[in-house]
């Protein structure tokens, strides 16, 4: 069974849950997008998981991916990235200074926590993680976590309980660091259900709550698909009997596409879906959690590789079943 296939029937007895994850990768997203999404969720009476990059916003350096990552330029053009992120963001860390996100947006993090949302870290240096994770040694990866946790504590006044890796990129070092630092759960990969990651034959204790649904930037502009088309496709992709997890970005759904997010949530609620934070998704899925390796592969519409939930350890392949 591949990482994209559904749960076996004996693991499929879960309520119609839609886990909502909100990522803020930039200073603009944390400063402008997060408050707007918080306002929307307050109006709807919903809670979600918020993951914010803590350190320097060096988004300007991401432009170099044009020369390294196949499909990156095409994605930037079809999603109209300059208008989505703003020109100042695209110059941070190059022609403009790199603002430290948590230092400047602590009030937003504190507000999210006070309103009952789950709030966690999205790395210290988002660009470095996304571009260099596989070249960082275990000490450097752990230091990224430690700096992010320290910045979160200074800004929010509490310790983060969860993390989400930038660009759905995890490594053995990052998975082990999350365990060593006592996180309760992470959302580092794309997959089909919550699971315990397996490294070297050993299952770790920090569960993964993977994103299961396509994101706006993966679908927008592909085959002429509009934001409205994205909303319809996500709603069609919701599957009864398994946890569904949607990731939205403060830079997109928190700004130009806020209306799309509102319409999606309203329609999901009307159809009987319960929108919850990732920690609640994890708490309500059957035990024991499956044990799965973390692999690398591709997701349609996303440039480069991401980390994926592999086949459950001990599970027969389709040819063997």
HELIX and SHEET records of a PDB file:
HELIX    1   1 UNK A    9  UNK A   11  5                                   3    
HELIX    2   2 UNK A   27  UNK A   28  1                                   2    
HELIX    3   3 UNK A   29  UNK A   33  3                                   5    
HELIX    4   4 UNK A   34  UNK A   44  1                                  11    
HELIX    5   5 UNK A   59  UNK A   67  5                                   9    
HELIX    6   6 UNK A   72  UNK A   78  1                                   7    
HELIX    7   7 UNK A   81  UNK A   85  1                                   5    
HELIX    8   8 UNK A   89  UNK A   91  5                                   3    
HELIX    9   9 UNK A  101  UNK A  104  1                                   4    
HELIX   10  10 UNK A  106  UNK A  114  1                                   9    
HELIX   11  11 UNK A  126  UNK A  132  1                                   7    
HELIX   12  12 UNK A  133  UNK A  135  5                                   3    
HELIX   13  13 UNK A  138  UNK A  156  1                                  19    
HELIX   14  14 UNK A  166  UNK A  168  5                                   3    
HELIX   15  15 UNK A  172  UNK A  180  1                                   9    
HELIX   16  16 UNK A  216  UNK A  219  1                                   4    
HELIX   17  17 UNK A  222  UNK A  224  5                                   3    
HELIX   18  18 UNK A  227  UNK A  237  1                                  11    
HELIX   19  19 UNK A  258  UNK A  270  1                                  13    
HELIX   20  20 UNK A  278  UNK A  284  1                                   7    
SHEET    1   A 4 UNK A 118  UNK A 121  0                                        
SHEET    2   A 4 UNK A  49  UNK A  52  1                                        
SHEET    3   A 4 UNK A  17  UNK A  24  1                                        
SHEET    4   A 4 UNK A 244  UNK A 249  1                                        
SHEET    1   B 4 UNK A 118  UNK A 121  0                                        
SHEET    2   B 4 UNK A  49  UNK A  52  1                                        
SHEET    3   B 4 UNK A  17  UNK A  24  1                                        
SHEET    4   B 4 UNK A 274  UNK A 276  1                                        
SHEET    1   C 6 UNK A 162  UNK A 163  0                                        
SHEET    2   C 6 UNK A 185  UNK A 186  1                                        
SHEET    3   C 6 UNK A 202  UNK A 208  1                                        
SHEET    4   C 6 UNK A 195  UNK A 199 -1                                        
SHEET    5   C 6 UNK A 290  UNK A 297  1                                        
SHEET    6   C 6 UNK A 306  UNK A 312 -1                                        
END                                                                             
